[in-house]
């Protein structure tokens, strides 16, 4: 037969149902992917549907179960015992104290204090309390610059006249005016620096108590307690905070990463909704127009959610070191990078895409220094430095607090994400639209052969002898009036440029 592998249904019972399948291999004289028919009874069809439903339910349950387990592992792993890893957080100790001669011996209380602090370990452990680094040279300005450039999390600075001032107060009743400075950057990562600060404050307080005991024990020589020296002896270590980039409250620190989690979720919703809408238009609207419409509407939506989130932060009392407009543009830039990545993932995996994007969100939140810095988390979380959320968060901290100035690197990574994923997405979209147009063209040709009076009437099959069919169709066309369905099909073909 010139009509390929078709099975007649005349001998079958009216209870049987015709189901279409496709076979990729055919004889030479048949069209590729020509349709075959398989006959199933209503009972067999019902059993098949039940099996598919059961399999789908089990598969969905397993996906949810595995997703929940992974989410828990990622979240809990990032915040599980960060204090036990504070020895990875470097804290510099710089003593500029100049020794003096006292009772025929050289005395330098600052050097002794620095040495005793660096030797303190965590309770019931050989780990250092924090990552102490004793510097041999430098000034308050240089060590502050090192903290600001993120070489150290914090620094303890002991001034050059510390011993001289303390000895003068103890033995000569002079005023004790020197203070130990604790330099830190609160804007770098609020929770991590808060933990470090609490430990350092305890260390300085404990070091002062130990120094008091040594003074009273006569380590510097005999001491006579007087009204003038009792204050210096009781509190020989007076420290002063030097906060380079204050945050003040946990709310602004929380905002710098939570706002981008919200923007990621909003972008995921927008991509999913727009994809469903524009999928129905593919094949009916020119490719260039469809791509332009999709990009324009997506940009406007991202513009709106970025602006809305920035307004909310400002309304809550948030401050911007470089202005409202710059922070808004940064959020918009981050949204576009998120959107291009999410669009690519959901385009490649239409069904599992939203699940994959949700997994990526959780992984990024856990590894983007959101809750604690990577240095006090397991080594696995350094993977976050390759994700866009990490760079969006760090860029936001710089724009809000002036801290962690790596904005050029953050912008570069976000730009690369946007450029690469957008390019891949446009290629895939263009290919998909062409395929849909081709399918519509095939459906149109099939409709022409299914219209009564036009050629042979063979439901749901495509003739291989196209020349014979066209001759029959031409003969019939000359002797009849066009039907309504045919007019609709011709209009569709004209719209697609297939005529």
WOMO-V308463 format. One record per pair of residues at least 6 apart in sequence whose C-alpha atoms are under 8 Angstrom apart, sorted by the first residue. I is the first residue (numbers start at 1). GAP is how many residues later the second one is. D is the distance in whole Angstrom. If there is no record, write none. Layout:
# WOMO-V308463
i=I gap=GAP d=D
i=I gap=GAP d=D
This chain:
# WOMO-V308463
i=2 gap=461 d=7
i=2 gap=462 d=6
i=2 gap=463 d=6
i=3 gap=458 d=7
i=3 gap=459 d=7
i=3 gap=460 d=5
i=3 gap=461 d=6
i=3 gap=462 d=7
i=4 gap=26 d=6
i=4 gap=30 d=8
i=4 gap=459 d=7
i=4 gap=460 d=7
i=5 gap=30 d=8
i=5 gap=31 d=6
i=6 gap=30 d=6
i=6 gap=31 d=7
i=6 gap=455 d=8
i=7 gap=29 d=8
i=7 gap=30 d=7
i=15 gap=26 d=6
i=15 gap=27 d=6
i=16 gap=23 d=6
i=16 gap=24 d=6
i=16 gap=25 d=4
i=16 gap=26 d=6
i=17 gap=22 d=6
i=17 gap=23 d=5
i=17 gap=24 d=6
i=17 gap=25 d=7
i=18 gap=19 d=6
i=18 gap=20 d=6
i=18 gap=21 d=5
i=18 gap=22 d=7
i=19 gap=18 d=6
i=19 gap=19 d=5
i=19 gap=20 d=6
i=19 gap=21 d=7
i=20 gap=15 d=7
i=20 gap=16 d=6
i=20 gap=17 d=5
i=20 gap=18 d=6
i=21 gap=14 d=6
i=21 gap=15 d=5
i=21 gap=16 d=6
i=21 gap=17 d=7
i=22 gap=11 d=6
i=22 gap=12 d=6
i=22 gap=13 d=5
i=22 gap=14 d=6
i=23 gap=10 d=6
i=23 gap=11 d=6
i=23 gap=12 d=7
i=23 gap=13 d=7
i=24 gap=8 d=7
i=24 gap=9 d=5
i=24 gap=10 d=8
i=25 gap=7 d=7
i=25 gap=8 d=7
i=26 gap=6 d=7
i=26 gap=7 d=8
i=26 gap=8 d=8
i=29 gap=435 d=7
i=30 gap=434 d=5
i=31 gap=431 d=8
i=31 gap=433 d=6
i=34 gap=427 d=8
i=34 gap=428 d=7
i=35 gap=425 d=8
i=35 gap=426 d=6
i=35 gap=427 d=8
i=67 gap=292 d=8
i=71 gap=288 d=7
i=71 gap=291 d=7
i=71 gap=292 d=8
i=74 gap=288 d=7
i=74 gap=289 d=6
i=74 gap=292 d=6
i=75 gap=287 d=7
i=75 gap=291 d=6
i=77 gap=300 d=8
i=77 gap=301 d=7
i=78 gap=288 d=6
i=78 gap=289 d=7
i=78 gap=293 d=8
i=78 gap=294 d=7
i=78 gap=299 d=6
i=78 gap=300 d=7
i=78 gap=303 d=7
i=79 gap=292 d=7
i=79 gap=293 d=7
i=79 gap=298 d=7
i=80 gap=297 d=8
i=82 gap=290 d=7
i=82 gap=294 d=5
i=82 gap=295 d=6
i=83 gap=112 d=7
i=83 gap=293 d=7
i=84 gap=292 d=8
i=85 gap=290 d=8
i=85 gap=291 d=5
i=85 gap=292 d=7
i=86 gap=43 d=7
i=86 gap=44 d=5
i=86 gap=45 d=7
i=86 gap=110 d=7
i=86 gap=289 d=8
i=86 gap=290 d=6
i=87 gap=40 d=7
i=87 gap=41 d=5
i=87 gap=42 d=6
i=87 gap=43 d=4
i=87 gap=44 d=4
i=87 gap=45 d=8
i=88 gap=42 d=7
i=88 gap=43 d=5
i=88 gap=287 d=6
i=88 gap=288 d=6
i=89 gap=41 d=6
i=89 gap=42 d=5
i=89 gap=63 d=7
i=89 gap=64 d=6
i=89 gap=286 d=6
i=89 gap=287 d=7
i=90 gap=40 d=7
i=90 gap=41 d=4
i=90 gap=42 d=6
i=90 gap=43 d=7
i=90 gap=61 d=8
i=90 gap=62 d=5
i=90 gap=63 d=6
i=90 gap=64 d=7
i=91 gap=39 d=7
i=91 gap=40 d=6
i=91 gap=41 d=5
i=91 gap=42 d=6
i=91 gap=61 d=6
i=91 gap=62 d=6
i=91 gap=63 d=5
i=91 gap=64 d=5
i=91 gap=65 d=8
i=92 gap=40 d=6
i=92 gap=41 d=5
i=92 gap=42 d=6
i=92 gap=43 d=7
i=92 gap=51 d=8
i=92 gap=60 d=7
i=92 gap=62 d=6
i=92 gap=63 d=4
i=92 gap=64 d=6
i=93 gap=21 d=6
i=93 gap=25 d=8
i=93 gap=39 d=7
i=93 gap=40 d=6
i=93 gap=41 d=5
i=93 gap=42 d=6
i=93 gap=62 d=6
i=93 gap=63 d=5
i=93 gap=64 d=6
i=94 gap=20 d=8
i=94 gap=40 d=6
i=94 gap=41 d=5
i=94 gap=42 d=7
i=94 gap=43 d=7
i=94 gap=44 d=7
i=94 gap=45 d=8
i=94 gap=49 d=8
i=94 gap=61 d=7
i=94 gap=62 d=6
i=94 gap=63 d=5
i=94 gap=64 d=6
i=95 gap=15 d=6
i=95 gap=16 d=6
i=95 gap=19 d=7
i=95 gap=40 d=8
i=95 gap=41 d=8
i=95 gap=42 d=8
i=95 gap=62 d=6
i=95 gap=63 d=5
i=95 gap=64 d=7
i=95 gap=65 d=7
i=96 gap=14 d=8
i=96 gap=41 d=7
i=96 gap=42 d=8
i=96 gap=43 d=7
i=96 gap=61 d=8
i=96 gap=62 d=6
i=96 gap=63 d=5
i=96 gap=64 d=4
i=97 gap=11 d=7
i=97 gap=12 d=8
i=97 gap=13 d=5
i=97 gap=14 d=7
i=97 gap=61 d=6
i=97 gap=62 d=6
i=97 gap=63 d=4
i=97 gap=64 d=6
i=97 gap=65 d=6
i=97 gap=66 d=7
i=98 gap=10 d=6
i=98 gap=62 d=5
i=98 gap=63 d=6
i=98 gap=64 d=8
i=98 gap=65 d=7
i=98 gap=66 d=8
i=99 gap=7 d=6
i=99 gap=8 d=5
i=99 gap=9 d=4
i=99 gap=10 d=8
i=99 gap=64 d=7
i=99 gap=65 d=8
i=100 gap=6 d=6
i=100 gap=7 d=5
i=100 gap=8 d=7
i=100 gap=63 d=7
i=100 gap=64 d=7
i=101 gap=6 d=6
i=102 gap=118 d=8
i=103 gap=118 d=7
i=107 gap=56 d=8
i=107 gap=113 d=8
i=108 gap=55 d=6
i=109 gap=53 d=7
i=109 gap=54 d=5
i=110 gap=48 d=6
i=110 gap=52 d=7
i=110 gap=53 d=7
i=113 gap=94 d=7
i=114 gap=20 d=7
i=116 gap=91 d=8
i=117 gap=86 d=7
i=117 gap=87 d=8
i=117 gap=90 d=7
i=118 gap=10 d=8
i=118 gap=14 d=6
i=118 gap=15 d=8
i=118 gap=16 d=7
i=119 gap=9 d=7
i=120 gap=8 d=6
i=120 gap=9 d=6
i=121 gap=6 d=5
i=121 gap=7 d=4
i=121 gap=8 d=5
i=121 gap=9 d=8
i=122 gap=6 d=6
i=122 gap=7 d=5
i=129 gap=70 d=8
i=130 gap=66 d=7
i=140 gap=17 d=6
i=143 gap=12 d=7
i=144 gap=11 d=7
i=144 gap=39 d=6
i=144 gap=40 d=8
i=146 gap=6 d=6
i=147 gap=6 d=6
i=147 gap=7 d=6
i=147 gap=8 d=7
i=147 gap=36 d=7
i=147 gap=37 d=7
i=147 gap=38 d=7
i=148 gap=37 d=7
i=148 gap=96 d=7
i=148 gap=255 d=7
i=148 gap=256 d=7
i=149 gap=255 d=7
i=149 gap=256 d=7
i=150 gap=254 d=7
i=153 gap=31 d=6
i=153 gap=32 d=7
i=153 gap=40 d=7
i=154 gap=28 d=7
i=154 gap=29 d=5
i=154 gap=30 d=4
i=154 gap=31 d=7
i=155 gap=27 d=6
i=155 gap=28 d=5
i=155 gap=29 d=7
i=156 gap=24 d=7
i=156 gap=25 d=6
i=156 gap=26 d=5
i=156 gap=27 d=6
i=157 gap=23 d=6
i=157 gap=24 d=5
i=157 gap=25 d=6
i=157 gap=26 d=8
i=158 gap=21 d=7
i=158 gap=22 d=5
i=158 gap=23 d=7
i=159 gap=19 d=7
i=159 gap=20 d=7
i=159 gap=21 d=7
i=161 gap=17 d=7
i=162 gap=16 d=6
i=162 gap=17 d=8
i=165 gap=9 d=8
i=165 gap=10 d=8
i=165 gap=11 d=6
i=165 gap=12 d=7
i=165 gap=13 d=7
i=166 gap=10 d=6
i=166 gap=12 d=8
i=166 gap=66 d=7
i=166 gap=70 d=7
i=168 gap=6 d=5
i=168 gap=7 d=8
i=168 gap=8 d=8
i=169 gap=6 d=6
i=169 gap=7 d=5
i=169 gap=59 d=7
i=169 gap=60 d=6
i=169 gap=63 d=6
i=170 gap=53 d=7
i=170 gap=58 d=8
i=170 gap=59 d=5
i=170 gap=60 d=8
i=170 gap=62 d=7
i=170 gap=63 d=7
i=171 gap=52 d=7
i=171 gap=53 d=8
i=171 gap=58 d=7
i=173 gap=55 d=5
i=173 gap=56 d=6
i=174 gap=54 d=8
i=174 gap=55 d=8
i=176 gap=56 d=6
i=178 gap=60 d=8
i=179 gap=58 d=7
i=179 gap=59 d=5
i=179 gap=60 d=5
i=179 gap=61 d=6
i=180 gap=57 d=7
i=180 gap=58 d=6
i=180 gap=59 d=4
i=180 gap=60 d=6
i=181 gap=58 d=5
i=181 gap=59 d=5
i=181 gap=60 d=6
i=181 gap=61 d=7
i=182 gap=57 d=7
i=182 gap=58 d=6
i=182 gap=59 d=5
i=182 gap=60 d=6
i=183 gap=58 d=6
i=183 gap=59 d=5
i=183 gap=60 d=6
i=183 gap=61 d=7
i=184 gap=9 d=8
i=184 gap=57 d=8
i=184 gap=58 d=6
i=184 gap=59 d=5
i=184 gap=60 d=6
i=185 gap=8 d=7
i=185 gap=58 d=6
i=185 gap=59 d=5
i=185 gap=60 d=5
i=185 gap=61 d=7
i=185 gap=218 d=7
i=186 gap=7 d=6
i=186 gap=8 d=8
i=186 gap=57 d=7
i=186 gap=58 d=7
i=186 gap=59 d=6
i=186 gap=60 d=5
i=186 gap=61 d=6
i=187 gap=58 d=5
i=187 gap=59 d=6
i=187 gap=60 d=6
i=187 gap=66 d=7
i=187 gap=210 d=7
i=187 gap=214 d=6
i=187 gap=215 d=8
i=187 gap=216 d=5
i=187 gap=217 d=8
i=188 gap=209 d=7
i=188 gap=215 d=6
i=188 gap=216 d=6
i=189 gap=64 d=8
i=189 gap=180 d=7
i=189 gap=181 d=8
i=189 gap=183 d=7
i=189 gap=184 d=7
i=190 gap=57 d=8
i=190 gap=60 d=7
i=190 gap=63 d=6
i=191 gap=180 d=7
i=191 gap=181 d=6
i=192 gap=180 d=6
i=192 gap=181 d=6
i=192 gap=184 d=8
i=204 gap=33 d=7
i=204 gap=35 d=8
i=205 gap=32 d=7
i=207 gap=30 d=7
i=208 gap=27 d=6
i=208 gap=28 d=6
i=208 gap=29 d=5
i=209 gap=25 d=8
i=209 gap=26 d=8
i=211 gap=25 d=7
i=212 gap=21 d=6
i=212 gap=22 d=6
i=212 gap=23 d=7
i=212 gap=24 d=7
i=214 gap=6 d=8
i=215 gap=6 d=8
i=215 gap=8 d=7
i=215 gap=18 d=7
i=216 gap=7 d=7
i=216 gap=17 d=8
i=245 gap=156 d=6
i=245 gap=157 d=6
i=245 gap=158 d=6
i=246 gap=155 d=7
i=247 gap=6 d=7
i=247 gap=154 d=7
i=252 gap=66 d=6
i=253 gap=144 d=8
i=254 gap=116 d=8
i=255 gap=58 d=8
i=256 gap=137 d=6
i=256 gap=140 d=6
i=256 gap=141 d=6
i=257 gap=108 d=8
i=257 gap=113 d=6
i=257 gap=136 d=5
i=259 gap=50 d=7
i=260 gap=71 d=8
i=260 gap=74 d=8
i=260 gap=129 d=7
i=260 gap=132 d=7
i=260 gap=133 d=7
i=261 gap=100 d=7
i=261 gap=104 d=7
i=263 gap=42 d=7
i=263 gap=43 d=7
i=263 gap=72 d=6
i=264 gap=71 d=7
i=264 gap=74 d=6
i=264 gap=75 d=8
i=264 gap=97 d=7
i=266 gap=39 d=7
i=267 gap=35 d=7
i=267 gap=68 d=7
i=267 gap=71 d=7
i=267 gap=72 d=6
i=267 gap=75 d=8
i=268 gap=71 d=7
i=268 gap=74 d=6
i=268 gap=86 d=7
i=268 gap=89 d=8
i=270 gap=28 d=7
i=270 gap=31 d=7
i=271 gap=27 d=8
i=271 gap=68 d=7
i=271 gap=71 d=7
i=271 gap=72 d=6
i=272 gap=74 d=8
i=272 gap=82 d=8
i=274 gap=20 d=8
i=274 gap=24 d=8
i=278 gap=12 d=8
i=278 gap=16 d=7
i=281 gap=9 d=8
i=282 gap=8 d=7
i=282 gap=151 d=6
i=282 gap=154 d=7
i=282 gap=155 d=7
i=283 gap=150 d=6
i=283 gap=151 d=8
i=283 gap=153 d=6
i=283 gap=154 d=5
i=283 gap=157 d=7
i=283 gap=213 d=7
i=284 gap=153 d=8
i=284 gap=211 d=7
i=284 gap=212 d=7
i=285 gap=211 d=8
i=286 gap=210 d=8
i=287 gap=143 d=7
i=287 gap=146 d=7
i=299 gap=37 d=8
i=302 gap=30 d=7
i=302 gap=33 d=6
i=302 gap=34 d=7
i=303 gap=29 d=6
i=306 gap=22 d=6
i=306 gap=25 d=6
i=306 gap=26 d=5
i=306 gap=29 d=7
i=307 gap=21 d=6
i=307 gap=25 d=8
i=310 gap=14 d=7
i=310 gap=17 d=7
i=310 gap=18 d=6
i=310 gap=21 d=8
i=314 gap=10 d=8
i=318 gap=82 d=8
i=319 gap=81 d=6
i=319 gap=82 d=8
i=320 gap=7 d=7
i=320 gap=79 d=6
i=320 gap=80 d=4
i=320 gap=81 d=7
i=321 gap=77 d=8
i=321 gap=78 d=6
i=321 gap=79 d=5
i=321 gap=80 d=6
i=321 gap=81 d=6
i=322 gap=77 d=6
i=322 gap=78 d=7
i=326 gap=73 d=8
i=327 gap=69 d=7
i=327 gap=72 d=6
i=327 gap=73 d=8
i=330 gap=62 d=8
i=330 gap=65 d=8
i=330 gap=66 d=8
i=331 gap=61 d=8
i=333 gap=81 d=8
i=334 gap=54 d=8
i=334 gap=55 d=8
i=334 gap=58 d=6
i=334 gap=80 d=7
i=336 gap=82 d=7
i=337 gap=51 d=7
i=337 gap=77 d=6
i=337 gap=78 d=7
i=337 gap=80 d=6
i=337 gap=81 d=4
i=338 gap=50 d=7
i=338 gap=80 d=8
i=340 gap=77 d=8
i=340 gap=78 d=6
i=340 gap=81 d=6
i=340 gap=82 d=5
i=340 gap=85 d=8
i=341 gap=76 d=7
i=341 gap=77 d=7
i=341 gap=80 d=6
i=341 gap=81 d=8
i=342 gap=15 d=6
i=343 gap=82 d=7
i=344 gap=77 d=6
i=344 gap=78 d=8
i=344 gap=80 d=7
i=344 gap=81 d=5
i=345 gap=8 d=6
i=345 gap=11 d=8
i=345 gap=12 d=7
i=346 gap=6 d=7
i=346 gap=7 d=4
i=346 gap=8 d=6
i=346 gap=11 d=8
i=347 gap=6 d=7
i=347 gap=78 d=8
i=347 gap=81 d=8
i=363 gap=21 d=8
i=364 gap=20 d=6
i=364 gap=23 d=7
i=364 gap=25 d=6
i=364 gap=26 d=7
i=365 gap=6 d=8
i=365 gap=24 d=7
i=366 gap=15 d=7
i=366 gap=18 d=8
i=367 gap=7 d=7
i=367 gap=14 d=5
i=367 gap=15 d=7
i=367 gap=16 d=7
i=367 gap=17 d=4
i=367 gap=18 d=8
i=367 gap=23 d=7
i=368 gap=6 d=8
i=368 gap=16 d=5
i=368 gap=17 d=7
i=368 gap=19 d=8
i=368 gap=21 d=6
i=368 gap=22 d=4
i=368 gap=23 d=8
i=368 gap=25 d=7
i=369 gap=21 d=7
i=370 gap=23 d=8
i=374 gap=7 d=6
i=374 gap=8 d=6
i=384 gap=6 d=6
i=385 gap=6 d=7
i=388 gap=25 d=7
i=388 gap=26 d=6
i=388 gap=29 d=7
i=391 gap=18 d=8
i=391 gap=19 d=5
i=391 gap=20 d=7
i=391 gap=22 d=7
i=391 gap=23 d=7
i=392 gap=18 d=7
i=392 gap=22 d=8
i=394 gap=10 d=7
i=394 gap=12 d=8
i=394 gap=13 d=8
i=394 gap=16 d=7
i=395 gap=9 d=8
i=395 gap=10 d=8
i=395 gap=11 d=7
i=395 gap=12 d=5
i=395 gap=15 d=6
i=395 gap=16 d=8
i=397 gap=6 d=6
i=397 gap=7 d=7
i=398 gap=6 d=6
i=398 gap=7 d=6
i=398 gap=8 d=8
i=398 gap=9 d=7
i=437 gap=59 d=8
i=441 gap=52 d=7
i=441 gap=57 d=7
i=444 gap=45 d=6
i=444 gap=49 d=7
i=446 gap=14 d=7
i=446 gap=15 d=8
i=446 gap=16 d=6
i=447 gap=42 d=7
i=448 gap=6 d=7
i=448 gap=38 d=7
i=448 gap=41 d=8
i=449 gap=6 d=6
i=449 gap=7 d=7
i=449 gap=8 d=6
i=449 gap=9 d=7
i=449 gap=13 d=8
i=450 gap=6 d=8
i=450 gap=7 d=6
i=450 gap=8 d=7
i=450 gap=9 d=6
i=450 gap=10 d=8
i=451 gap=6 d=7
i=451 gap=34 d=8
i=451 gap=35 d=7
i=453 gap=20 d=8
i=453 gap=23 d=6
i=454 gap=18 d=7
i=454 gap=19 d=5
i=454 gap=22 d=6
i=454 gap=23 d=7
i=455 gap=14 d=6
i=455 gap=15 d=7
i=455 gap=17 d=5
i=455 gap=18 d=4
i=455 gap=21 d=7
i=456 gap=13 d=7
i=456 gap=16 d=8
i=463 gap=6 d=8
i=490 gap=9 d=8
i=493 gap=6 d=6
